[in-house]
Amino acid sequence: MSETSEAVVSAPVSPGRAKFLRFLIRDAGVLLALVLITIFFSISAPYFATPGNALKIFVQIAINTVLAAGMTFVILTGGIDLSVGSVLALCTVVGATIMINESLSPAAAITLALIACMATGAACGFLNGWISTRWKIPSFIVTLGMLNMAAGAARVVSDNSTITGLPQSFVDFGNLIIGGFLPSIFLVAVLVIAIGWF
């Protein structure tokens, strides 16, 4: 007695559904993971989905977004920059040191500090790019060196201590909350993205 088995043929996946699945996995995988993580912590941690925590997340996202906007152009050219965190620290202490200069008015101190911050960051970036292209040294090595140089310079400028006494108008802008939940620095990050996009 012979037994015959029938082959079970699954229904073919429609092209539209297959395209959507590819989009979820390839293009929106990170976003999907973020949504799942958010749902998980919202359920497991009672203080995760609260306005206060959302505000902290927005502030941290804004800082990283500004850095990522600049890093995007480096990565698009096939390079990498390991020094962004240390350069950010150096720019910060340079600007803060100028802001606490009592011989300057708050408006002048803030203006000069912003110019000094941008000049410091531009100088570090130029030095990274020039060394990498002039001597054909991989950007990984060059920026690793800049990471240590900028970190050391930041410690020297700040005297390895916290800088206090910033102009109140600057502090107020940094602490400004728009609409009760959106920090002003988040709007700055959006502006940076818009400038980088166009």
N, C-alpha and C positions, 0 to 999 in steps of 0.2 A: 504494500500500500504506500503510495507516494503522496507526499504532502507538498502542496504548492503554496508559496508565500506571495502575497500581493505587495508590490512595492508601493510605499506611501509617498506620493509626490506632493511636496508642500507648494502652497500657492506662491507664485512669483511675487517678489516685492515690487510694488509699483515704482516707476522712475521718480515720481514726485516724493514718495516716502523715502526712497534711498538717498535722494539728494538732500532731504531734510536731515536724515541721520548723519550723513557725511558732514553737514554744516555743524551739527551739534558736537560731533567728536573732534573735528579738525579746527573749526573756526570759533566755536562758542564753548569749547570744552572748559576753559578757565572760568568763563562767566557762569556756566552751569555748576561747576565745583564751588564757586563763591556763593551761589544761591543755596546750594545744599548745606554748606558749612554754616551759613547765616541761619538757616532753619534749625539746624542741629543745636547750635549754641543758644538760640532763642528759646528752645524748649528745655535744654539741660541747665542753662545758667539764668537765674531769674533777673539778674541785673544787666544782662547783655542787651536786650531790646528795650533800652531806656533812653530818654532824650540826652541825659548826661553822658552816657557811653557813646551814643551816636555823635555827639559833639566832639569828643576826644578822637574818634575814628576819622571824622571829617578833617580835623586839624592835621593828623598824621598823614592822611591821604594827600592833603594839599602839599605838604613839604616834599613827600616822595614824588608827587606828580611833577613838580617843578624840576626836580633832578632828572626824572625819567624823560621829560621833554627834551632836555639837552642830550641825554644819553642816546636817544633815538637816532639822532643825526650821526653820532659816532658809530653806532652799530650798523646803520645803513651803508656806511662806507667800508665796512668790514673790519672795523677796529673795536677796541674795548677800552674802557677807562675805569680803573680801579681806584682812582684818587678822588672821586667826586665827594665822598663823605668828608675827607680831610680838607679838601679845598673849601667845602661849605663851612667847615669849622673855622678855617683861616679867615675867610671873607667875613664871617660873623663877628669874630673878635676884633678884626680891623675896623669894621663899621661901629661896633660898640665902643671901642676906644675913642674914636672921633666924637661920638655922640655925647660922651660924658665930659668933653672939654668945656669947662665953665666959661671960657673966654668967648664962646660962640653962642649966638642965639639958638633956640631950639630949631627954628626953621633952617638956619644955615648949617647947624650940626647934622640934621637929618639929611639935607641935600648933599653935603660933602661926604657923609657916610655912605649914602647910596652910590655915589660916583666911585668912591674908594672900593666898595664891595665889588662893583662891576669890573673895575680896572684890575683888581686883584685876581678875580676869577678868570678874566680874559688873559691876563699875563700867564697864569698857570696853564691854561688851555693852550695858549700859543707855544709855550715852552715844551709842553708835551708833544704837540704836533710837529714842531720844528725839529726836535731831537729825533723823533720817530722817522720822519721823512728824510732828514738830512743824512743821517747815519744808518738808515735802514734797520733800525732797532725795532723789534716787535712792540706794539703799543702796550701789550701786557707788561713787559719789563719796564718800559719808560714810566707808565702810570703807577706801577708798584713803587718805583723810587719816589715819584711825586707824592704818593700817599704818605710815606714816612717824612719827607721834607715838609709838606704842608702841615702835618700833625705836629711836628716839632716846632715849626714857626708859630703855629697857633698857641702852643704852650708858652713860648717866649713872649709873644705880644701880650698875652693875657696874664703873664707872670704866674701861670698855672693856678689861677684863682678865678672865682666867679666875678664878672663885671656887673656892677649895679649902678643905679642912679641914671638910668636912661630917661630921655625927655618924656614927660607924662603924655604928651600928644601922641608920641610913637607907641607907647604902651597901650593907650586907649584904643588906637586903631587896631593893634594886634589882638586886643580882647573884645573888639566889637562883634556883636552877634546880630545878624540880620534876620528879621522874621522870627526871632526867638529860638532858632535852631541852626542857622547857617553862619559859620565864622567868616569874617572878612577875608582871611587868608585863603579860604576855599575859592572865593571869587578871583583872587589874584592868580591862583592856579589855573582857573578856567581861562583867564585872559592870556596867560602864558601859552596854553594849549592852542588857543585861537591864533595867536601870533605865529606859533610854530607851524600850524596847519597851512596858513596862507603864505 
